[in-house]
Amino acid sequence: MNRTANLLPRYVFGSQEIFHLSYNSSRHPFQVHKFNRTSTKFAVKIEVYVFETKHLEWKLLLDFGRRPTLERFQLAWSVDNATGGKTPHSFFILPNKLPGTGEFYLGIAPLLTKQLLEEWKNGTFNFSYALVIYETSCRHWDEMLSTWSVGQCKVIS
């Protein structure tokens, strides 16, 4: 039997919109995005494009069923803006690393020096990024049934 494997995405959050973190009197710039995971069989892929001229590190914080904070989250990643928004930072989360289905929250926060925090508060420096989140599932073409099937897929390192 000849099989061709394919990852089929289903977008759960994403657009061409660019998000701007402007000063809103909070202690730290922090934005949270909510998305729904519909199946425990699906992996989740997160792509973040960071558009900044100043070099700084960003934190991505993921939590299930509640908004993450800088201190409380289930999964975390660090990214920088070295690509200048030309290529995304991509994170692929396997199905067994995520608890259940339902609402997930992804927090995004730039890590600021005191000088950049003051610039942000004074309105002379804003942060911009784009975000796409989607679920993927492994499917192969079953020639006997002439349809896509989810059975017998394995992740190979």
MOMOZI-V218461 format. One record per pair of residues at least 24 apart in sequence whose ideal C-beta (glycine too) atoms are under 6 Angstrom apart, sorted by the first residue. I is the first residue (numbers start at 1). J is the second residue. Records with the same first field share a line. If there is no record, write none. Layout:
I->J / J
//
This chain:
1->143
2->143
3->140
4->141
5->140
6->139
7->136
8->137 / 139
9->134 / 136
10->134 / 135
11->134
12->133 / 134 / 135
13->133
14->132
18->128 / 130
19->129
20->126 / 128
21->127
22->126
23->120 / 121 / 123
29->110 / 127
30->109
31->108
32->67 / 105 / 107
33->106
34->103 / 105
35->104 / 133
36->103
37->101 / 104
38->101
40->95
41->95
42->135 / 137
43->94 / 95 / 136
44->93 / 135
45->92 / 134 / 136
46->91 / 133
47->88 / 90 / 132
48->88 / 89 / 129 / 131
49->85 / 88 / 130
50->81 / 85 / 129
51->85 / 128
52->81
56->110
57->111
58->110
59->109
60->108
61->107
62->106
63->105
64->99 / 104
67->105
68->105 / 107
//
